[in-house]
Amino acid sequence: MEKQARIRTIQLYQKRWMPLHVSVVIAVGISFALLVMNEFQTGYGVAFLVGLVVLSYLEWRESRFMQRLTDEPHVQTLIRRSYMGRNAISLLGAMGFYVLFKAGLQSNFFLWMTIVLCAFATQTMTTMYYERKIRQHDPEHPNRHDLSFTKG
């Protein structure tokens, strides 16, 4: 499949699934905040875990979709790793916030920003790394720059 056809296919997928994905991410964030603020009560924990399961399913679905756009087995592996890495980094960030609250450091703005910036920087670097590796094996595979909303 040529690059422009892949981009159109991805845009159609995103148009259909992105609103749900964003809604689930917001719901997971709110449920995590409620869980932490209410001293890890069971009901909030269940809501958070259900949200994580739904979010994991959506991420898995998206990674499977992206893997189907290429016939290169190595590229499919790299795509799968990039999604798994992104989820792992998000989980580590959530665990960092959990540790802040358990240690009674929730009012320390510097630590909050350190966790946010480290998670953001790590996700950015791993995304760039995997996109570069994917481009080496499949030059027709679109990257985030190709899919930016400013491109139309």
Residue pairs with C-beta under 8 A, 6 or more apart in sequence:
1 9
1 69
1 70
1 140
2 140
3 140
3 141
3 142
3 146
6 69
6 140
6 141
6 142
7 142
7 146
7 147
9 69
10 66
10 69
10 142
10 147
11 147
13 62
13 65
14 147
17 58
17 61
17 62
20 58
21 55
21 58
21 62
24 51
24 54
24 55
24 58
25 55
27 51
28 48
28 51
28 52
28 55
31 44
31 47
31 48
31 51
32 48
32 94
32 97
34 44
34 47
34 48
35 41
35 44
35 45
35 47
35 48
36 97
36 98
36 101
36 106
38 44
56 87
59 83
59 86
59 87
60 83
62 83
63 79
63 80
63 82
63 83
66 79
66 83
67 76
67 79
67 80
69 141
70 76
70 79
70 138
70 140
70 141
72 137
72 138
74 137
75 134
75 137
75 138
75 141
78 130
78 133
78 134
78 137
79 130
79 134
81 130
82 126
82 127
82 130
82 131
82 134
85 126
85 130
86 123
86 126
86 127
89 119
89 122
89 123
89 126
90 119
90 123
92 119
93 115
93 116
93 118
93 119
96 115
96 118
96 119
97 112
97 115
100 106
100 108
100 111
100 112
100 115
105 111
127 144
131 143
131 144
134 141
134 143
135 141
135 143
